[in-house]
Amino acid sequence: MVVVAIVGVLAAVAAPSFTKDNRAGAGRDLVNDVARDLQKCRSEALSTGLGMRAFVFSNRIELRPYVAGATAGAPPRAPTTTDPVTRIITNPAGVTFTGVVVPGSAAPVGGTLSATTHADLDFFSTGAAQFVGQAVPTGATIYLINGNLPTNSPDYDFRIDVTALTAFISFRTI
């Protein structure tokens, strides 16, 4: 009976640690998934010859391919939010994309994205990436926060960097 009581006390002490690890892991897992899927976008654009566009919303990223030209030799057109989706990366509860900025710019304050407002990144068949609406070539930095954790936690906020010329994807905590 004493052994059962000791095991129960140890489990009660360890439970908060497991919960915190799960909350911290949600942000890390999302960052890993996004980096992997953006790298897949680059690979798909290279292999198919059609670009890919990532629509970054506060609660998800939607990946859509460029649409081939209607006639032979016509250039492909950029996808819109009404075109078919290749993949959707959804955020776990409490984790939010706050903004997309030009590399070297300050992190957005208060968030610039919502469930309907998005920022876009293009991945081209040449292997390059472009933050849509910016001067060519311009990469992007995507910011996200894990609201499940205190702001002083090392896993509270992350950034994902996308370089312009090579579409190299890297991420780190801030």
Secondary structure, 3 states (H helix, E strand, C coil): CHHHHHHHHHHHHHHHHHHHHHHHHHHHHHHHHHHHHHHHHHHHHHHHCCCEEEEECCCEEEEEECECCCCCCCCCECCCCCCCCCEEEECCCCEEEEEEECCCCCCCCCCCCCCCCCEEEEECCCCCEEECCCCCCCCEEEEEEECCCCCCCCCCEEEEEECCCCCCEEEEEC
